[in-house]
Amino acid sequence: MLQKIDDESCCKPQVNYPTHWNKVYLNTEIEKLGWYENNPQKTVELIEQCNLPKEALLFIPGAGATTLVDELVNRDFSNIIANDISEAALIKLKERVGKTNAVTYIIDDLTKPRKLPQIDEIDLWVDRAVLHFFLTEDEQDAYFTLVKKLIKPKGYIILVEFNLEGAKKCSGLDVVNYNEAMLQQKLGEEFNLINSFNYTYVNPSGGERPYVYTLFQRK
Ligand SMILES: C[S@@+](CC[C@H](N)C(=O)[O-])C[C@H]1O[C@@H](n2cnc3c(N)ncnc32)[C@H](O)[C@@H]1O
């Protein structure tokens, strides 16, 4: 007799995420990616608000090939960790940023981290358009467990995710849409909201990406 299958997730094709993201970065010019920014101005405004010393440890999870890393190096920050699940992304980023001791590159999966739990405590975590790809509670819990393990007391976290008006998919993958209250709920009472706004980023091809920008500080 055939057994009834209740769990619909069994029928969804499994995505191999490192392969998915490596293909994205190998098959598309960086400047053509929908999330590419010539100038990461809004994120930089929040970073400036933190008033951190140049030797502060800045962690960029899911960095991809973001120009934020170049910007931070140009601003003389000397202790930056860029992470991604995609080796191809970090190779492209490293090529563009050029030789510098200021940046360490770590390939690791934020939802099953193996190397990241060993890094030093960080002063600032800057996620732009990464958390929203984590669909299951297990993935989200793993991410926030890492946040709470790594961020120092009085340290900061910037979370920039698709807001409630934002896309429901990106790069062919489903996303979770957030507002400030949902992000506060995930971080818990240990983190105070310092700033938050909605901002629709328009990429060089004219594509609109409505994001919620948030800055929290740990107590
Ligand atoms: C939409 S892109 C944003 C890239 C970058 N933050 C920016 O603003 O340009 C999402 C990034 O998250 C990375 N990513 C997706 N899942 C990840 C995971 N589980 N662990 C680490 N990085 C991941 C992807 O490879 C990709 O570079």
The ligand as an SDF file (V2000), in Angstrom:
LIG
                    3D

 27 29  0  0  0  0  0  0  0  0999 V2000
   22.2980   39.0770   -2.5350 C   0  0  0  0  0  0  0  0  0  0  0  0
   23.9520   38.6720   -2.2730 S   0  0  0  0  0  0  0  0  0  0  0  0
   24.5400   40.0480   -1.3170 C   0  0  0  0  0  0  0  0  0  0  0  0
   26.0300   40.1800   -1.3510 C   0  0  0  0  0  0  0  0  0  0  0  0
   26.6050   41.3580   -0.5280 C   0  0  0  0  0  0  0  0  0  0  0  0
   26.2200   41.3040    0.8470 N   0  0  0  0  0  0  0  0  0  0  0  0
   26.1850   42.6770   -1.1370 C   0  0  0  0  0  0  0  0  0  0  0  0
   25.4590   43.4330   -0.5000 O   0  0  0  0  0  0  0  0  0  0  0  0
   26.6180   42.9280   -2.2720 O   0  0  0  0  0  0  0  0  0  0  0  0
   23.8480   37.3640   -1.0550 C   0  0  0  0  0  0  0  0  0  0  0  0
   25.1940   36.7960   -0.6800 C   0  0  0  0  0  0  0  0  0  0  0  0
   25.0450   35.8550    0.3830 O   0  0  0  0  0  0  0  0  0  0  0  0
   25.8810   34.7390    0.1370 C   0  0  0  0  0  0  0  0  0  0  0  0
   25.3200   33.6050    0.8870 N   0  0  0  0  0  0  0  0  0  0  0  0
   24.1430   32.9800    0.6320 C   0  0  0  0  0  0  0  0  0  0  0  0
   23.9450   31.9860    1.5160 N   0  0  0  0  0  0  0  0  0  0  0  0
   25.0250   32.0010    2.3550 C   0  0  0  0  0  0  0  0  0  0  0  0
   25.3960   31.2120    3.4740 C   0  0  0  0  0  0  0  0  0  0  0  0
   24.6220   30.2060    3.9030 N   0  0  0  0  0  0  0  0  0  0  0  0
   26.5550   31.4910    4.1030 N   0  0  0  0  0  0  0  0  0  0  0  0
   27.3720   32.5130    3.6620 C   0  0  0  0  0  0  0  0  0  0  0  0
   27.0560   33.2800    2.5930 N   0  0  0  0  0  0  0  0  0  0  0  0
   25.9010   33.0340    1.9510 C   0  0  0  0  0  0  0  0  0  0  0  0
   25.8340   34.5870   -1.3760 C   0  0  0  0  0  0  0  0  0  0  0  0
   26.8850   33.8360   -1.9040 O   0  0  0  0  0  0  0  0  0  0  0  0
   25.8480   36.0420   -1.8380 C   0  0  0  0  0  0  0  0  0  0  0  0
   27.1720   36.5120   -1.9990 O   0  0  0  0  0  0  0  0  0  0  0  0
  1  2  1  0
  2  3  1  0
  2 10  1  0
  3  4  1  0
  4  5  1  0
  5  6  1  0
  5  7  1  0
  7  8  2  0
  7  9  1  0
 10 11  1  0
 11 12  1  0
 11 26  1  0
 12 13  1  0
 13 14  1  0
 13 24  1  0
 14 15  1  0
 14 23  1  0
 15 16  2  0
 16 17  1  0
 17 18  1  0
 17 23  2  0
 18 19  1  0
 18 20  2  0
 20 21  1  0
 21 22  2  0
 22 23  1  0
 24 25  1  0
 24 26  1  0
 26 27  1  0
M  CHG  2   2   1   9  -1
M  END
$$$$
